[in-house]
Amino acid sequence: MRYLTAGESHGPQLTTIIEGVPAGLPLVAEDINEELARRQKGHGRGRRMQIEKDQVQILSGVRHGVTLGSPITLVVENKDFTHWTKIMGADPLEDENAEVKRVISRPRPGHADLNGAIKYNHRDMRNVLERSSARETTVRVAAGAVAKKILKELGIEMGGHVLEIGGVKAEHLTYESLNELREKTEASPVRCLDQKAEKIMMEAIDTAKENGDSIGGIVEVIAEGMPVGVGSYTHYDNKLDAKLAAAIMSINAFKGAEIGIGFEAARKPGSEVHDEIAWDIENGYTRKTNNAGGFEGGMTTGMPVVVRGVMKPIPTLYKPLQSVDIETKEAFAASIERSDSCAVPAASVVAESVVAWELARALVSQFGQDNMEVIKKNIIQHQQRARVF
Ligand SMILES: Cc1cc2nc3c(=O)[nH]c(=O)nc-3n(C[C@H](O)[C@H](O)[C@H](O)COP(=O)(O)O)c2cc1C
């Protein structure tokens, strides 16, 4: 399975073409729209999210609510494009005036503006920011929604939540089931399980906003029900934990990834890190703990997959940082595009999506590829063998 995305932040639409989704997967627009709506929520989002009410159009690869095995095209229109037809249109402009083009010559520290402009030889940094914008994550969430459907069909449950915002840590993280985690976090404006921390996180976001500043945080994604042995130790690019880390790092503004206890493992002896192995007839091999976050040797252990990602504060600040105008070379305050003050809750939905994609992709490639029936049968057989191995 693979996908490409295309589209600019203020262009007419965002598009993804997904190839390799097995035939026989039930899929309707509502499955995707639900996830798109989740990405748009969250305390700290800016005005853009009030303009856009993202809705997907499924333009190929699905017939009568079921996937065909052929490429799936998903499109999300940018409602805001009606105001940007001149600035972002594909046709040559009669009037090349910089005002009309809304030319940007002042790069924002922390964004792709300056490096992208030098690399692609763009004097107008709008040519960079329109694509480097996290608006692109809309269709990554759409592709992730398809992956989540595959996982659900295969009995794998997913959840995600926010662990930290602007240095405020969630403390009470207990939940009975992923269902409960999903219900609680869906009701939280910052997708946090800890209601006490939630309030302080929201205050921190409000304070950052008042100060024209931004704050980052940490998100966690959990997947339960992955069979043992998905991924491989045999070659570096078959290691599924490495793919998950790359997927997390590919999200805009993400600067770190952890599997299981992650960096904490550096501070503990092996006897407190490695998960002891047990066996019983009903469950087969299990682990008494899950510090490894569901991975050993680049393969799943059968325990819940636990992945965390670190998001830096958003680069666009209403209180701009110093920068240099590339036309005049004069010091300037960096220019302001419409911006969020904190997008960590939304980013946790993006993190779920990219993790779901990698897990579904690994399962499909390992257990049968063409149709959901065969994949399901192969997984059941594999699990029966693993239990009594
Ligand atoms: C959901 C989400 C929303 C974001 N919103 C903004 C935003 O409003 N303004 C901004 O400057 N950056 C935003 N970002 C972060 C930038 O897209 C990102 O910092 C930029 O592409 C540069 O890439 P890098 O930070 O990975 O180096 C957002 C990121 C995510 C995941």
PDBQT file of the ligand as one rigid body, heavy atoms in Angstrom, charges set to zero:
ROOT
HETATM    1  C1  LIG A 401      -2.047  19.854  12.898  1.00  0.00    +0.000 C 
HETATM    2  C2  LIG A 401      -0.944  20.843  12.681  1.00  0.00    +0.000 A 
HETATM    3  C3  LIG A 401      -1.249  22.187  12.543  1.00  0.00    +0.000 A 
HETATM    4  C4  LIG A 401      -0.254  23.139  12.346  1.00  0.00    +0.000 A 
HETATM    5  N1  LIG A 401      -0.593  24.450  12.236  1.00  0.00    +0.000 NA
HETATM    6  C5  LIG A 401       0.384  25.362  12.050  1.00  0.00    +0.000 A 
HETATM    7  C6  LIG A 401       0.055  26.752  11.966  1.00  0.00    +0.000 A 
HETATM    8  O1  LIG A 401      -1.107  27.158  12.061  1.00  0.00    +0.000 OA
HETATM    9  N2  LIG A 401       1.073  27.631  11.773  1.00  0.00    +0.000 N 
HETATM   10  C7  LIG A 401       2.380  27.232  11.674  1.00  0.00    +0.000 A 
HETATM   11  O2  LIG A 401       3.262  28.053  11.509  1.00  0.00    +0.000 OA
HETATM   12  N3  LIG A 401       2.712  25.927  11.757  1.00  0.00    +0.000 NA
HETATM   13  C8  LIG A 401       1.768  24.991  11.931  1.00  0.00    +0.000 A 
HETATM   14  N4  LIG A 401       2.126  23.666  12.015  1.00  0.00    +0.000 N 
HETATM   15  C9  LIG A 401       3.551  23.284  11.961  1.00  0.00    +0.000 C 
HETATM   16  C10 LIG A 401       4.232  23.547  10.615  1.00  0.00    +0.000 C 
HETATM   17  O3  LIG A 401       3.495  22.998   9.549  1.00  0.00    +0.000 OA
HETATM   18  C11 LIG A 401       5.678  23.019  10.618  1.00  0.00    +0.000 C 
HETATM   19  O4  LIG A 401       6.372  23.514  11.710  1.00  0.00    +0.000 OA
HETATM   20  C12 LIG A 401       6.390  23.405   9.321  1.00  0.00    +0.000 C 
HETATM   21  O5  LIG A 401       5.851  22.662   8.250  1.00  0.00    +0.000 OA
HETATM   22  C13 LIG A 401       7.905  23.195   9.336  1.00  0.00    +0.000 C 
HETATM   23  O6  LIG A 401       8.242  21.857   9.467  1.00  0.00    +0.000 OA
HETATM   24  P1  LIG A 401       9.037  21.296  10.734  1.00  0.00    +0.000 P 
HETATM   25  O7  LIG A 401       8.522  22.030  11.930  1.00  0.00    +0.000 OA
HETATM   26  O8  LIG A 401       8.706  19.837  10.775  1.00  0.00    +0.000 OA
HETATM   27  O9  LIG A 401      10.506  21.553  10.539  1.00  0.00    +0.000 OA
HETATM   28  C14 LIG A 401       1.127  22.703  12.254  1.00  0.00    +0.000 A 
HETATM   29  C15 LIG A 401       1.425  21.344  12.384  1.00  0.00    +0.000 A 
HETATM   30  C16 LIG A 401       0.415  20.416  12.605  1.00  0.00    +0.000 A 
HETATM   31  C17 LIG A 401       0.765  18.962  12.750  1.00  0.00    +0.000 C 
ENDROOT
TORSDOF 0
